[in-house]
Amino acid sequence: MPSKPSTLSWKNYLTLCKPNVVAEMLFTAMVGMLLAVPGMPPLEPFIYGTLGIALAASSAAAINHFIDRKADAQMTRTENRPLPMGELNATNVITFALILGISSMLILVLLVNTLTAILTFLSLFGYAIIYTLYLKRATPQNIVIGGIFGATPPLLGWCAMTGEVHPYALLLALIIFVWTPPHFWALAIARREEYAKVNIPMLPVTHGPAFTRLQILLYTILLFCVTLLPYLTGMSGLIYVASAFLLDTGFIYYAILMMRNKDNKTAMKTFVYSIVYITLLFAALLIDHYLKFTL
């Protein structure tokens, strides 16, 4: 296939990094950093921690592109990615992923702390290899189990500041872990025909949309309970818990709406809301942390 203009190369490599996904992960990681310390965080570990985590997440995303290249070529949602389009080849992608991954580890080990580097590597390996290469095609619970690896950014951020795994950091990871299934299954319902076409056993493919909608509702109720824990454990105050109550009510509303409407449009609206939800929830944690406001 003829090579593309070099002016487009940086865009292709940026696409490999899944910038929208990585940006959301980085936001939760930075919230973890800011919650870990009173006042403003020390600047160097904040900058280098953010950079190291970003490079690791981008490396994992690039490996995901490489492993899923054949399936991506058959799915409408992903057929325009650089590998299916022939913009980049497999060697380009793997080399790029290795450079990012090695750079990430060097930054974290030398400029942050070793524990953050180890945990970041385990997250990278878990998502890029265990989830993408095995779990994704092995079980309809792929999102649930694989969500362990995607839930780590706030834990990594906290660890970058303190060099320890704190219970509050684990609580932040738990919130993302429980949020991930209803977030992704809403998208999977809307894209179930494409997943079926490439034999990826997402829950709507193996158990049907009705069962998946019920699971989404149950998980949003569980999420409601889990998001109360920062308040109940004294980690956060009334600003956070009031925000969490409103956001959780909205998520449950969309889950119920999905059970009533049973169409892809409602599923996609729920998916979009879930992204807004997790962003505002972590923003509320941050605002509460700095304002120290109680009613």
Summary of the structure (lengths in Angstrom):
residues: 295
radius of gyration: 19.4
end to end distance: 64.6
largest distance: 64.7
contacts: 1029
relative contact order: 0.11
helix: 80%
strand: 0%
